[in-house]
Amino acid sequence: MSINGVFRTSVSGMNAQANRLSAISDNIGNANTDGYKRSETEFSSLIFAQSDGQYNSGSVTTQVRQTISQQGSTATTSSATDVAIQGDGFFVVQDANGRDFYTRAGSFVEKTQNVGGTETTYLVNTAGYRLTGTSLTDGTTGPIELPVGKLIAPKKTESAEFSLQLPSSATAVASGTAPTATSPADTAFTKKTSQVVYNQLGEARTLDIYITKTADSPANATDDWTVSIFDQAQSTNGGFPYAATSPETLVEYSLDVSFDPVTGLPTTPVGAQSLTLADGSSMDLDFKSLTQYGTDFSAKVTPDGNPAGFISEFKISDEGIVNGIMSTGDTVPLYQINLATFSSPDRLSAGVGNVYSANANSGAAVAGIPGVNGFGSLKSNAIEQSNVDLATELTDMIESQRSYSANSKVFQTGSEILDVIINLKR
């Protein structure tokens, strides 16, 4: 074996450990960087041809692999525009030139930027990349533009979802019948709640929702309930009876539901329902969840629509909807955040600002909605932290330091042997 092989091998070993230390340094430096993915250094031997009686030492090479697909821990934050991905997927962000990049860092803030002489407010991350999404107004996809300081046009309420939990311990009203619009003021009912809806001008109308238990089991085969809806503006002193003055239409709606006393669920699924409002227009009712369990009464009614006004703050929901919160407390859905996945996410190219770009090795980006068809779900008021474990990095650093020192010792020994060979001539 040539003495030169000692130098070649030991130098390659020192270079390999230097590369590993560089990756470790990056990992430690970004231990608190949101969404950062640690890098791992993989070693590979390079073997030279061997001959009988003589050994030719080879060398070692390194390849740095990013652990992009490994999930980091999730931390709760106080910011309503922070969001973390749980599972597969990346946020799609754009730079000022409109180029797409991908990131797991979900800490976004409102920032006003000058675009073509116009001040526009975007959701941007710490590196200035703009979060993208699909507009729920016109269906276009691009950077999320927040309507700061702009008057939001009113939207008529066209549908409402009802989620009702009715107490199984409730006793049926003595009359055994649900109230009607012409019922007297002292009409009996089980529970009452109210919900505000809006007409096409954004004017608020309050709907009174009465829930009445009309029959008990086991005296009756089922537990029977009736949901009745009236317009509070048509009430008499805030209650029964209800009457409409022309040209308004009397708002009167009734739905009978029978519950199985064993399962606590409706004996027959409730299909699509429709309510005629005071202006004669209709509103779709979706009784998404109806239960009768042995717990307290609860009612959640979620209508769409909003009044005219200005948005005071913004919030990202767990479904990836960017909502504007008006001063009235009404919520206006603005954008749907989309995610992107790749066939080989660990092969993405890293860029400045904790973002990645697609390449031939990673495959093309596939867009989708959070929580659907294998895409990860979102958690609002949270961020994904780096997947760096400091204890592991410090242990790896000590190993690299020792390996580097050992390789340098080999180099030093080879140098001393070379001195002996040179001195043989003297």
C-alpha positions in Angstrom: 0.0 0.0 0.0 1.3 3.5 -0.8 1.7 5.8 2.2 -0.3 8.3 0.1 -3.5 6.2 0.8 -3.2 7.0 4.5 -3.4 10.7 3.7 -6.2 10.3 1.2 -8.4 8.2 3.6 -7.8 10.3 6.7 -8.5 13.6 4.8 -11.7 12.2 3.4 -12.7 11.1 7.0 -12.0 14.6 8.3 -14.0 16.1 5.5 -16.9 13.7 6.1 -17.0 14.5 9.8 -16.7 18.3 9.0 -19.8 17.9 6.8 -21.6 16.1 9.6 -20.7 18.8 12.1 -22.0 21.4 9.6 -25.4 19.6 9.5 -25.4 19.4 13.3 -24.6 23.1 13.6 -27.5 23.9 11.3 -29.8 21.7 13.4 -28.8 23.2 16.7 -29.0 26.7 15.3 -32.6 26.1 14.1 -33.8 24.1 17.1 -36.3 26.9 17.8 -37.2 27.6 14.1 -40.9 26.8 13.5 -41.4 24.0 11.0 -37.6 23.4 10.6 -36.7 19.8 9.6 -33.4 18.5 10.8 -30.7 17.2 8.4 -29.0 13.8 8.8 -25.5 13.0 7.4 -25.2 9.5 5.8 -21.8 8.0 5.3 -20.8 5.8 2.3 -17.5 4.0 1.7 -15.5 4.3 -1.5 -13.5 1.1 -2.1 -10.5 0.9 -4.4 -9.3 -2.2 -6.3 -7.3 -4.6 -4.2 -4.4 -6.9 -5.2 -2.9 -9.9 -3.5 -0.6 -9.0 -0.7 -1.4 -5.3 -0.8 -4.3 -3.3 0.6 -5.4 -0.1 -0.9 -7.3 2.1 1.5 -10.3 3.8 0.1 -12.2 6.9 1.3 -15.6 7.9 2.7 -18.2 10.2 1.2 -21.3 11.8 2.8 -24.8 12.6 1.7 -27.0 15.0 3.6 -30.7 13.8 3.9 -33.5 16.1 5.2 -36.1 14.6 7.5 -38.9 16.7 5.9 -41.5 14.0 6.3 -40.9 13.7 10.1 -43.6 15.5 12.2 -42.5 18.1 14.7 -44.3 18.6 18.0 -47.2 21.1 18.1 -47.2 24.1 20.4 -50.3 26.2 21.2 -50.1 29.9 20.5 -52.2 33.0 21.2 -52.3 34.1 17.5 -55.5 33.5 15.6 -53.6 33.3 12.3 -51.2 30.6 13.5 -52.0 27.1 12.2 -50.2 23.8 12.3 -50.4 20.8 9.9 -50.9 17.4 11.5 -50.0 14.8 9.0 -48.9 15.1 5.3 -48.9 18.3 3.4 -47.3 21.7 3.1 -48.6 25.3 3.0 -48.3 26.8 -0.4 -46.7 30.2 -0.2 -45.5 32.7 -2.9 -42.7 35.2 -3.0 -43.1 38.7 -4.4 -42.6 37.4 -7.9 -45.4 34.9 -7.7 -43.2 31.8 -7.5 -44.6 28.9 -5.5 -42.8 27.5 -2.5 -43.8 25.1 0.2 -43.4 25.2 4.0 -44.5 23.6 7.2 -44.0 26.8 9.2 -47.6 28.0 9.9 -46.9 31.3 11.8 -48.6 33.9 9.7 -49.2 37.6 10.4 -51.1 40.4 8.6 -48.7 42.6 6.6 -49.4 45.4 4.2 -47.2 45.4 1.1 -47.1 47.8 -1.9 -48.0 45.9 -5.1 -48.0 48.0 -8.3 -48.7 51.1 -6.3 -51.6 49.6 -4.3 -51.4 48.8 -0.6 -52.5 45.2 -0.1 -52.6 43.3 3.1 -51.5 39.6 3.0 -50.9 36.8 5.4 -47.2 36.4 5.4 -44.6 34.3 7.4 -41.5 35.6 9.0 -39.6 35.4 5.7 -42.2 37.5 3.9 -43.7 34.6 1.8 -47.4 35.1 1.2 -49.9 32.3 2.2 -52.1 31.3 -0.7 -55.7 29.9 -0.8 -58.8 29.7 -2.8 -61.2 32.6 -2.6 -64.7 31.7 -1.4 -66.1 34.7 -3.3 -64.9 34.1 -6.9 -63.1 30.7 -6.7 -59.7 32.0 -7.8 -56.5 30.7 -6.2 -53.6 32.9 -5.2 -52.1 34.9 -2.3 -54.7 35.6 0.4 -55.6 39.3 0.3 -57.2 40.5 3.5 -59.9 43.2 3.1 -58.6 45.5 5.7 -60.4 48.8 5.9 -62.8 47.7 3.1 -66.6 47.7 3.5 -67.9 44.1 3.3 -71.1 43.8 1.3 -74.0 42.1 3.1 -74.9 38.5 2.3 -78.3 37.0 2.8 -78.7 34.0 5.0 -79.5 31.1 2.7 -78.8 28.1 5.0 -78.3 27.1 8.6 -77.0 23.9 10.3 -78.8 22.7 13.4 -77.0 20.6 16.0 -79.3 19.8 18.9 -78.9 17.7 22.0 -82.2 17.1 23.8 -82.3 15.9 27.4 -83.9 12.4 27.7 -85.0 13.3 31.2 -87.3 16.0 30.0 -91.0 15.5 30.5 -93.5 15.9 27.7 -95.8 19.0 27.9 -99.2 18.3 29.4 -101.0 19.3 26.2 -99.0 16.8 24.1 -98.9 19.3 21.3 -96.3 21.8 20.0 -97.0 25.6 19.9 -98.3 27.3 16.7 -98.2 30.9 15.6 -101.7 31.5 17.1 -101.0 29.8 20.4 -101.7 31.9 23.6 -99.0 33.7 25.5 -98.8 31.1 28.3 -98.2 28.2 25.8 -96.0 25.4 27.2 -92.8 24.3 25.6 -89.6 22.6 26.8 -86.7 24.8 25.6 -86.2 28.0 23.6 -83.3 29.5 21.8 -82.8 32.3 19.3 -80.7 32.9 16.2 -80.0 36.0 14.1 -80.2 35.8 10.3 -79.8 38.5 7.6 -81.8 39.6 4.5 -80.2 40.8 1.3 -79.6 44.3 2.7 -77.8 42.9 5.7 -80.7 43.7 8.1 -80.9 41.4 11.1 -84.0 39.3 11.9 -84.1 37.2 15.0 -85.7 33.7 14.8 -87.3 32.2 17.9 -86.7 28.5 18.0 -89.0 26.5 20.3 -88.3 22.9 21.1 -91.1 20.9 22.7 -91.3 17.3 23.9 -94.7 16.1 23.0 -94.6 12.3 24.0 -92.6 10.2 26.5 -91.5 6.6 26.4 -92.3 4.0 27.6 -95.9 5.2 27.6 -95.3 6.0 24.0 -93.1 3.8 21.7 -90.8 6.7 21.0 -89.8 10.0 22.5 -91.4 12.7 20.3 -90.1 16.3 19.9 -91.2 19.2 17.7 -88.9 22.0 16.5 -90.9 25.2 15.9 -89.5 28.4 14.4 -91.0 31.9 14.3 -89.8 35.4 13.5 -89.4 37.5 16.7 -90.3 40.7 14.9 -93.8 39.1 14.4 -94.3 38.2 18.0 -96.6 39.8 20.6 -94.5 41.3 23.4 -91.7 38.9 22.6 -93.7 35.7 22.5 -97.0 34.1 21.4 -99.0 34.7 19.4 -97.1 35.6 16.2 -98.7 37.5 13.4 -97.5 39.1 10.2 -98.4 42.5 8.8 -98.7 42.7 5.0 -96.7 42.6 2.8 -94.6 40.3 5.1 -95.1 36.6 5.1 -95.8 34.9 8.4 -92.8 32.8 9.5 -94.1 29.5 10.9 -92.1 26.3 10.6 -92.6 22.9 12.4 -90.6 19.7 12.4 -91.6 16.5 14.2 -88.8 14.1 15.2 -89.2 10.8 16.9 -86.3 9.4 18.9 -85.5 5.8 19.7 -85.4 5.6 23.5 -82.6 3.0 23.4 -80.2 4.6 21.0 -81.1 8.3 21.5 -81.1 8.9 17.7 -84.0 9.8 15.4 -85.9 6.7 14.2 -86.0 8.2 10.7 -83.2 10.4 9.3 -84.3 14.0 8.8 -84.0 15.1 5.2 -83.6 18.5 3.7 -85.8 21.2 5.2 -86.8 24.7 4.1 -88.0 27.7 6.0 -89.9 30.6 4.4 -88.7 34.0 5.7 -90.7 37.2 6.2 -89.6 38.6 2.8 -90.9 35.5 1.1 -87.5 34.0 0.4 -86.5 30.5 1.5 -83.7 29.3 3.8 -82.4 25.8 3.8 -82.3 24.0 7.1 -79.8 21.2 7.8 -80.4 19.2 10.9 -76.9 17.9 11.0 -76.9 16.4 14.4 -80.0 15.5 16.5 -79.5 13.4 19.7 -81.5 12.7 22.8 -79.0 11.6 25.5 -79.0 11.7 29.3 -77.2 15.1 29.5 -78.1 18.7 29.4 -79.8 20.6 26.6 -77.5 22.2 24.0 -78.3 23.9 20.7 -75.8 25.1 18.1 -77.3 26.9 15.1 -74.8 27.9 12.4 -76.2 30.1 9.7 -74.4 31.7 6.8 -74.8 35.3 5.7 -73.5 38.5 7.2 -74.4 42.2 7.6 -72.6 45.0 5.9 -69.6 46.3 7.8 -65.9 46.2 8.4 -63.8 43.3 9.5 -61.9 43.9 12.8 -59.8 40.8 12.9 -59.0 37.5 11.2 -58.9 33.9 12.2 -58.0 30.6 10.6 -60.2 27.6 11.5 -59.3 24.0 11.9 -60.9 23.4 8.5 -58.4 25.8 6.9 -61.0 28.6 6.4 -59.6 32.1 6.7 -62.5 34.0 8.4 -63.0 37.7 8.9 -64.5 38.6 12.3 -66.7 41.7 12.1 -67.3 44.1 14.9 -70.8 42.6 15.3 -69.2 39.2 16.0 -70.4 37.8 12.7 -67.9 35.6 10.8 -67.3 36.0 7.1 -65.5 33.1 5.3 -62.9 34.6 3.0 -60.5 31.9 1.8 -59.9 28.1 1.9 -56.3 27.2 2.6 -55.0 24.5 0.3 -52.2 22.0 1.0 -49.7 20.4 -1.3 -48.2 16.9 -1.1 -45.3 15.2 -2.9 -44.4 11.6 -3.7 -41.0 12.1 -2.2 -41.1 15.1 0.2 -37.7 14.3 1.7 -36.2 15.1 -1.7 -37.5 18.7 -1.9 -34.9 21.5 -2.3 -34.5 23.7 0.7 -34.6 27.4 0.3 -34.0 30.6 2.3 -36.8 31.3 4.8 -37.6 27.7 5.8 -39.3 27.0 2.5 -38.9 24.2 -0.1 -39.3 24.0 -3.8 -40.2 21.1 -6.0 -37.8 19.3 -8.3 -37.6 16.1 -10.4 -36.7 14.0 -7.4 -39.5 15.2 -5.2 -42.2 14.9 -7.9 -44.8 17.5 -8.8 -47.0 19.1 -6.2 -50.5 17.7 -5.7 -53.0 20.2 -4.2 -55.9 19.3 -1.9 -58.1 20.4 1.0 -56.9 19.8 4.6 -58.3 16.6 6.1 -59.5 15.2 2.8 -58.1 12.3 0.7 -55.0 11.7 2.8 -54.1 15.4 3.3 -53.1 16.3 6.8 -55.5 18.1 9.1 -55.0 21.6 10.5 -55.0 22.9 14.1 -55.6 26.6 14.6 -53.9 28.7 17.3 -50.9 26.3 17.0 -47.6 26.0 15.2 -45.4 23.0 14.4 -42.1 23.2 16.0 -38.8 21.9 14.6 -38.1 18.2 14.8 -34.6 18.8 16.3 -33.8 16.9 19.5 -30.9 18.8 21.1 -29.8 15.8 23.2 -29.3 13.7 20.0 -27.5 16.6 18.2 -25.1 17.1 21.1 -24.4 13.3 21.2 -23.7 13.3 17.5 -21.5 16.3 17.8 -19.3 14.6 20.4 -19.1 11.5 18.1 -18.0 13.6 15.2 -15.5 15.5 17.2 -13.8 12.2 18.3 -13.9 10.8 14.8 -12.4 14.0 13.4 -9.6 13.8 16.0 -9.0 10.1 15.3 -8.7 10.8 11.5 -6.3 13.7 12.2 -4.2 11.4 14.3 -4.0 9.0 11.4 -2.9 11.8 9.1 -0.3 12.9 11.7 1.0 9.3 12.0 1.2 9.0 8.2 3.2 12.3 8.1 5.6 10.9 10.7 6.1 7.7 8.7 6.7 9.8 5.6 9.4 11.7 7.5 11.1 8.4 8.3 11.1 7.4 4.6 12.5 10.7 3.6 15.3 10.5 6.2 16.4 7.1 4.9 18.1 8.8 2.0 20.1 11.0 4.3 
